[in-house]
Amino acid sequence: METTLLSSKGQIIIPKPIRESHHWQPGTRFIVEDTPAGILLLQETWDCQLPRCKDERMQRDPG
């Protein structure tokens, strides 16, 4: 298990071993969901099937 801290800017650093195992690079986009169990972080993909994902993509790119 890894731990991290919330910065004064509201940023959380994902530990390097986790970033490397998922091949996440700077600029990788994520969906953040607030759940009863805590925060769920999902890598955004163009084929995302979550309704919220589709809604947010439309807001960013209405064309």
Buried (B, 14 or more C-beta within 10 A) or exposed (E): EEEEEEEEEEEEEBEEEEBEEEEEEEEEEEBEEEEEEEEEEEEBEEEBEEEEBEEBBEEEEEE
